[in-house]
Amino acid sequence: MVKIRLSRFGSTHNPHYRIVVADARRPRDGGYIENLGHYDPRKTTENYLKVNVERAQYWLANGAQPTQTARRLLKSQGVKVS
């Protein structure tokens, strides 16, 4: 199953996440199919959330299942998630 989920990067006590499309069997920070954007939960910059809406809609139309957090972030960017 293909999932849209967050993959952590960044240093200790400074989390940053990539919003990625990955096989559900892969580890959290392992390989992924495509990078859809990034998210900074600490909101240290004005551009703390960026999502490629067109590609996210493509993957959702092809059966990718977002995690709860990814679903919330995608909705906030205007992606229609069922």
Secondary structure, DSSP 4 states (H G I P E B T S, - for coil): -EEEEEEEES-TT--EEEEEEEETTS-TTS--SEEEEEE-TT--SS--EEE-HHHHHHHHHTT-EE-HHHHHHHHHTT----
